[in-house]
Amino acid sequence: MIIICWLAGTLGIHRMMMGYSNWWLMLLTAGGCGIWTLIDLINIITGKMGMEDGRPLEG
């Protein structure tokens, strides 16, 4: 998920794959001009952001 967020984070693809329903906001705003993408990337790396249903990211 780190790689997907790094490469296509501004499109919100990582949020769509994780089950979040607000992924389209990132698509419309280009990831909040990159700021939301950077925040998501840091949260994924540190383990603070998991799947929408509460499961942790594994792998």
C-alpha positions, -999 to +999 in steps of 0.1 A: +000+000+000+030+023+006+040+019-031+005+025-044+002+056-022+035+069-033+028+064-071-009+071-073-017+088-041-030+120-056-057+099-074-069+084-041-064+048-054-049+037-021-080+049-002-103+032-027-084-001-022-086+002+015-124+006+015-127+043+023-157+060+007-140+095+005-114+085-021-131+106-048-123+138-028-086+131-033-093+125-070-110+159-074-084+179-054-053+160-065-047+146-031-053+180-014-025+194-036-003+165-023-008+173+014-034+146+021-013+122+001+018+129+023-003+126+055-017+093+043+017+080+033+032+088+068+001+072+085+005+041+064+042+038+071+037+043+109+008+019+110-018+045+121-040+040+090-056+007+084-085-007+064-118+011+067-134-018+086-107-016+113-084-044+101-047-035+101-027-035+069-005-066+067+024-075+045 
